[in-house]
């Protein structure tokens, strides 16, 4: 019991690390999503995007790729989040508007969660474990 208490106390002081790990995971996930969209643009077209919007689908892939890398490494994190917020907003409220809650696959819950996390990183920045923090400590 004493070990659990000391472990819990130790982890309570590391919330900045947890915040950074969430940012890194989200950055990796968005980078992979961007790569998959660019490798197979038909995946977004299958979600209901018109074929005429192929240029926009490519832009979504590039934005996820660049923004995800920026989030992952913690450099220009607010910019990386900002450029993806309109895409996730449209995904949550327009692309998935016809779906209901708790449906499988690309759901409104996932798009809303990612949108919320991007808004949090836009407002609060990268956190303690980032290139920006490293560079500011170096000076």
N, C-alpha and C positions, 0 to 999 in steps of 0.2 A: 504494500500500500504506500509505503514511504517512497519507493522508486517511482510509482505513478505520479505522486504529488510533485516530486522534484522534476520529473520529465514534463509535466504539465506547466509548471512554473517556468521552466527553461523555454518551452515552446511559446508561452505567452509573450515573451520578450522578442520573438522573432516574427512578428506579424508583417513587417516590411519585406522579409524574405518570402513569405507566403504570397504577398501581393505581387512581388516580382516573378515568382514561379507561375502564377496565373497569367501574367502578361506574356511570359515566354511561351507558355503552352498555347495561348490564343494566337500569338504571332506565328508559331510553327503551323498550327491548324489552318490559319488563313493563307499562309504561304503554300501549303500543300493544296488547298482548295484552288488557289490561283493557278498553280501548275496543272492541276487536273482539268480546269476549265480551258486553259490554253491548249492542252494536249487533246482534249475532246470537247469542243464547243457544243456538240450535239447534246451534251448532258444538260445544259441550261435551256436549250431549245425544247428538250423533252419536258421541262417544267412549265412550259406554256409561253415562252418568249417567241415571238415571230421570227421567221428566218430573215426577214428584211432588217432586223435589228442586229445582224451579225457583228457589225462594227462595235456596237455597244456591249455585246457579249465579250468581245475581245478586250474592250476597255475594262470590264469587270474583272477579267482574269489578270490583267496587268496591274490593276489597282490592288487586288488582293495579294498579288505576289510582292509588289513593292511595299505596300503598307504592312504586310505580315512580317517582312524582313526588318523593317524599321521598328515594329513592336517587339520582335524577338530579341534584337540586340539592344533595345532601349536607347536608340539614337533618334532624335526628332520624333519621339513617341506621340506627342500631341498631333503632329502633322500626319503621322501614319494612321492614327485613329480617325482624324477628321476626314481624310479622303475616303474612308470606308463607311462612314456614318450614312451618307445618302444612299449608298448601295444597300446597306442592311435595312435602312428605313423602308426603301421601296420593296425589298424582299419580304419584310415582315408585314407590311400593310397593303401591298398591291399584288405581288406574286403569290403569296400564300393566303390572300384574303378569302379565297374560295374554299380553303381547307378548314377542317374543324380541329378542335383540340384533341390531342392524344392519338393522332393518326401517325402511321409509320412513315419512315423516310424523311425527306426534307420538310420539316414541319415548322409551323409558326412559332412554336416554343423555342426551338433552337435559334431561329433567326432573331427572335426577341431577346434571348439571353445574350447572344453575341452583340446585338445592338446596345444593350444595357452596359455590357463590359467595355465596349468601345467608348461609350459616353463617359464612363468612369475614368478610363485612361486619358481621355481628352481633358477632363476637368482636373484630375489629380496628378497627371504626369507618369513618369516611368517607375518611380520607386527607388529603393536603395541599391538594387543590384542591376545597374545599367551602365552603358558606356558614358552617358551624360554625367552621371554621378561620379564615375571613375575619373573623367576628365576634369570635373570641378574640384575633386579632392587632390588631383595632381598639381594644380596651380598653387 
